[in-house]
Amino acid sequence: MKQQDITLQGALWLNLAGEKFGSPQHLALLAQIDVCGSISQAARDIRLSYKAAWDAIDHMNNLAGEPLVERLSGGKGGGGTRLTARGRQLVANYQIIEREHQQFLRNLQRQASGMADDLLLLGGMSMKTSARNQFLGKVVAVRNGAVNDEVELEITDGLRLVAVVTHDSVASLGLEPGVTAYALIKASSVIVGTGDDGTGDDNIRLSARNQLRGTVSRLIPGAVNSEVVIEIAAGVSIAAIITNGSAEDMGLQTGCSATAIFKASSVILGVPG
């Protein structure tokens, strides 16, 4: 899978005594009042209602314990509004802090290469599902059928799974080439085969769309069934549940070659978020 780009963003809020003192929009309101000398005009400039502007000013005044904005009366223009010295100091300090905050985000951005993939991986780790096998990959192809669509997912370089899902599912999940998706396969849906073609008989051909060859890395016997884990690529494994009798008949053991076989209709697809 190719790494994805991730863009870091953040908003800076000021707190005072555990209370939210001012949002970026509220501080922008104060800065604009300082520019134009009018609350109504400043509110329009930053797309805030006149009432919301005054509510924000009252809130900040109350927390500051002194006025940040003061009215001017009389004069040729009929008065206006301006920031107090404390208000101007607050805006100036906030702008300094905001510049440092943006520089911090830019520095962090330079270290964020590949972070999106790690976030998706962590999201998959926290996902709760009964399916034993969970893979994260990229959609590489979508082929439309009469009723269902065939979706091909690359889970690592050169290793692909095929799923058959409805048109509606493809549309609602937004599945198209380049989209990141999860593939879920129950262990009970995976058939284990041995031999050159994974079946034990070179003359047999299977209709199952997914046939992934690998090596048995673990064989865990139970009271009735055994869990067979097949490593199909470096660090990529798939688990199957088969009867103890089948495991014995096939002579399965750690290190032997085996193929995980499952139908495309047994693959459940999901998308992050």
C-alpha positions as CSV (number, residue, x, y, z in Angstrom):
1,M,0.0,0.0,0.0
2,K,1.2,3.5,-0.8
3,Q,1.3,5.9,2.1
4,Q,-1.3,8.6,2.2
5,D,-0.7,12.3,2.8
6,I,-2.2,13.8,5.9
7,T,-2.7,17.5,6.6
8,L,-2.6,18.7,10.2
9,Q,-5.0,21.5,11.3
10,G,-5.8,23.0,14.6
11,A,-7.6,25.9,16.2
12,L,-6.3,27.9,19.2
13,W,-8.7,28.6,22.1
14,L,-7.9,30.7,25.2
15,N,-9.0,29.5,28.6
16,L,-9.3,31.5,31.7
17,A,-9.8,29.9,35.1
18,G,-11.0,26.7,33.4
19,E,-13.5,28.5,31.3
20,K,-13.3,28.9,27.5
21,F,-12.4,32.6,27.2
22,G,-12.3,33.1,23.5
23,S,-12.4,31.2,20.2
24,P,-10.5,32.2,17.1
25,Q,-13.7,33.8,15.8
26,H,-14.2,35.8,19.0
27,L,-10.6,37.1,18.9
28,A,-11.0,37.9,15.2
29,L,-14.1,39.9,16.2
30,L,-12.0,42.0,18.6
31,A,-9.3,42.5,16.0
32,Q,-11.8,43.6,13.5
33,I,-13.4,46.1,15.9
34,D,-10.0,47.6,16.3
35,V,-9.7,48.0,12.6
36,C,-13.2,49.4,11.7
37,G,-14.4,50.9,15.0
38,S,-17.8,49.3,14.8
39,I,-19.3,46.2,16.4
40,S,-22.0,45.8,13.7
41,Q,-19.5,46.2,10.9
42,A,-16.9,43.9,12.5
43,A,-19.7,41.2,13.0
44,R,-20.6,41.4,9.4
45,D,-17.0,41.2,8.3
46,I,-16.5,37.9,10.1
47,R,-20.0,36.6,9.4
48,L,-21.3,36.8,13.0
49,S,-24.7,38.1,14.0
50,Y,-24.9,41.3,15.9
51,K,-26.4,39.6,18.9
52,A,-23.8,36.8,18.8
53,A,-21.1,39.5,18.7
54,W,-22.3,41.3,21.8
55,D,-22.8,38.0,23.6
56,A,-19.2,37.1,22.9
57,I,-18.0,40.5,24.0
58,D,-20.0,40.3,27.2
59,H,-18.7,36.8,27.9
60,M,-15.1,37.9,27.4
61,N,-15.6,41.1,29.5
62,N,-17.0,39.1,32.3
63,L,-14.2,36.6,32.4
64,A,-11.5,39.3,32.0
65,G,-13.0,41.3,34.9
66,E,-12.6,44.6,32.9
67,P,-13.9,46.0,29.7
68,L,-12.2,44.9,26.5
69,V,-14.4,47.1,24.3
70,E,-15.7,50.6,25.0
71,R,-18.3,52.8,23.3
72,L,-17.4,56.2,22.0
73,S,-20.2,58.8,22.2
74,G,-20.9,62.0,20.2
75,G,-18.7,63.3,17.4
76,K,-19.4,63.9,13.8
77,G,-19.9,60.2,13.1
78,G,-22.2,59.7,16.0
79,G,-19.8,57.7,18.1
80,G,-18.4,54.2,17.6
81,T,-16.6,51.4,19.4
82,R,-13.0,50.8,20.2
83,L,-10.9,48.3,22.1
84,T,-9.6,49.3,25.5
85,A,-5.8,49.1,26.1
86,R,-6.5,45.7,27.7
87,G,-8.4,44.6,24.7
88,R,-5.6,45.6,22.3
89,Q,-3.0,43.9,24.4
90,L,-5.1,40.7,24.4
91,V,-5.5,40.7,20.6
92,A,-1.8,41.4,20.1
93,N,-0.7,38.6,22.4
94,Y,-3.2,36.2,20.8
95,Q,-1.8,37.0,17.4
96,I,1.7,36.2,18.6
97,I,0.6,32.9,20.1
98,E,-1.4,32.0,17.0
99,R,1.7,32.6,14.8
100,E,3.7,30.2,17.1
101,H,0.8,27.7,16.9
102,Q,0.8,27.7,13.1
103,Q,4.6,27.3,13.1
104,F,4.2,24.4,15.4
105,L,1.7,22.8,13.1
106,R,4.0,23.3,10.1
107,N,6.9,21.7,11.9
108,L,4.7,18.8,12.9
109,Q,3.4,18.5,9.3
110,R,7.0,17.9,8.1
111,Q,7.1,14.8,10.4
112,A,3.7,13.5,9.4
113,S,4.7,11.5,6.3
114,G,2.9,8.2,6.4
115,M,0.9,9.1,9.5
116,A,-2.4,8.6,7.8
117,D,-1.6,4.9,7.3
118,D,-0.7,4.5,10.9
119,L,-4.0,6.2,12.0
120,L,-6.0,3.8,9.8
121,L,-4.0,0.9,11.1
122,L,-4.8,1.9,14.7
123,G,-8.4,2.4,13.8
124,G,-8.5,-1.1,12.4
125,M,-6.9,-2.5,15.6
126,S,-9.7,-0.9,17.7
127,M,-12.5,-2.1,15.4
128,K,-14.6,-4.8,17.1
129,T,-15.8,-7.6,14.8
130,S,-16.4,-11.3,15.0
131,A,-14.4,-11.9,11.8
132,R,-11.1,-13.5,12.5
133,N,-9.4,-12.1,9.5
134,Q,-9.2,-8.4,9.0
135,F,-7.1,-6.7,6.2
136,L,-6.6,-3.1,5.3
137,G,-6.0,-2.3,1.6
138,K,-6.6,-0.2,-1.4
139,V,-9.3,-0.7,-4.0
140,V,-7.5,-1.3,-7.3
141,A,-10.5,-2.2,-9.5
142,V,-14.3,-2.3,-9.5
143,R,-16.0,-4.4,-12.2
144,N,-19.8,-3.9,-12.6
145,G,-22.1,-6.9,-13.1
146,A,-25.7,-7.3,-13.8
147,V,-26.7,-7.4,-10.1
148,N,-23.5,-7.3,-8.0
149,D,-20.1,-5.7,-8.5
150,E,-16.7,-7.3,-8.1
151,V,-14.2,-5.3,-6.0
152,E,-10.5,-6.0,-6.1
153,L,-8.5,-5.0,-3.0
154,E,-4.7,-4.9,-2.8
155,I,-3.7,-5.6,0.8
156,T,0.0,-5.6,0.2
157,D,2.3,-5.4,-2.8
158,G,1.2,-8.1,-5.3
159,L,-1.4,-9.6,-3.0
160,R,-5.0,-9.0,-3.8
161,L,-8.5,-10.1,-2.6
162,V,-11.7,-10.1,-4.5
163,A,-15.1,-9.4,-3.0
164,V,-18.5,-9.5,-4.6
165,V,-21.0,-6.9,-3.2
166,T,-24.2,-5.2,-4.3
167,H,-24.3,-2.1,-6.5
168,D,-25.8,-0.2,-3.5
169,S,-23.0,-1.3,-1.2
170,V,-20.4,-0.1,-3.7
171,A,-22.2,3.3,-4.0
172,S,-22.9,3.8,-0.3
173,L,-19.3,2.9,0.7
174,G,-17.9,5.1,-2.1
175,L,-15.8,2.2,-3.4
176,E,-13.6,3.1,-6.3
177,P,-9.9,2.7,-7.3
178,G,-7.7,4.4,-4.7
179,V,-10.1,4.2,-1.8
180,T,-8.9,2.6,1.4
181,A,-11.1,-0.3,2.6
182,Y,-11.2,-3.1,5.1
183,A,-11.8,-6.7,4.1
184,L,-13.2,-9.1,6.7
185,I,-13.3,-12.9,6.3
186,K,-14.6,-15.3,8.9
187,A,-12.1,-18.1,9.6
188,S,-15.0,-20.6,9.1
189,S,-15.4,-19.4,5.5
190,V,-11.8,-20.3,4.7
191,I,-11.0,-23.7,3.2
192,V,-7.5,-25.0,3.5
193,G,-6.0,-26.9,0.6
194,T,-2.6,-28.6,0.0
195,G,-0.8,-29.7,-3.2
196,D,0.3,-27.8,-6.2
197,D,-3.0,-26.1,-6.7
198,G,-3.9,-26.0,-3.0
199,T,-6.5,-28.8,-3.3
200,G,-4.4,-32.0,-3.1
201,D,-5.5,-33.0,-6.6
202,D,-3.8,-31.4,-9.6
203,N,-6.9,-32.2,-11.8
204,I,-9.3,-30.2,-9.7
205,R,-10.2,-26.6,-10.5
206,L,-12.1,-24.5,-8.1
207,S,-14.7,-21.8,-8.6
208,A,-13.6,-19.9,-5.5
209,R,-12.3,-16.5,-6.6
210,N,-9.7,-16.2,-3.8
211,Q,-6.9,-18.8,-3.6
212,L,-3.9,-17.5,-1.6
213,R,-0.9,-19.8,-1.3
214,G,1.4,-19.7,1.6
215,T,3.0,-21.6,4.5
216,V,1.4,-22.9,7.7
217,S,2.9,-20.8,10.5
218,R,0.7,-22.1,13.3
219,L,-1.5,-25.1,13.9
220,I,-3.6,-24.9,17.1
221,P,-5.6,-28.0,17.8
222,G,-8.9,-27.8,19.8
223,A,-11.4,-30.3,21.1
224,V,-13.1,-30.7,17.7
225,N,-11.5,-28.1,15.4
226,S,-8.1,-26.8,14.7
227,E,-7.1,-23.2,13.8
228,V,-4.7,-23.1,10.9
229,V,-2.8,-19.9,10.3
230,I,-1.2,-19.5,6.9
231,E,1.3,-16.9,6.1
232,I,0.5,-15.6,2.6
233,A,3.0,-12.8,2.5
234,A,5.7,-11.4,4.7
235,G,3.9,-10.4,7.9
236,V,0.4,-11.1,6.4
237,S,-1.5,-14.2,7.6
238,I,-5.0,-15.7,7.2
239,A,-6.6,-18.0,9.7
240,A,-9.0,-20.9,8.9
241,I,-11.0,-23.2,11.2
242,I,-11.1,-26.9,10.1
243,T,-11.9,-30.2,11.8
244,N,-9.1,-32.0,13.5
245,G,-9.8,-35.0,11.2
246,S,-9.2,-32.8,8.1
247,A,-6.0,-31.4,9.6
248,E,-4.7,-35.0,10.2
249,D,-5.8,-36.3,6.8
250,M,-4.0,-33.5,5.0
251,G,-0.9,-34.0,7.2
252,L,-0.9,-30.3,8.1
253,Q,2.0,-29.2,10.2
254,T,4.0,-26.0,10.7
255,G,6.2,-25.2,7.7
256,C,4.2,-27.1,5.1
257,S,2.7,-25.4,2.0
258,A,-1.0,-24.7,2.0
259,T,-3.6,-22.5,0.2
260,A,-6.3,-20.5,1.8
261,I,-9.4,-20.7,-0.4
262,F,-12.6,-18.6,0.0
263,K,-15.4,-17.3,-2.2
264,A,-15.6,-13.6,-3.1
265,S,-19.0,-13.6,-1.6
266,S,-17.5,-14.5,1.8
267,V,-15.5,-11.2,1.9
268,I,-17.2,-8.3,3.8
269,L,-16.0,-4.8,2.9
270,G,-15.9,-1.7,5.0
271,V,-14.4,1.7,4.9
272,P,-12.8,3.8,7.7
273,G,-14.9,6.4,9.4
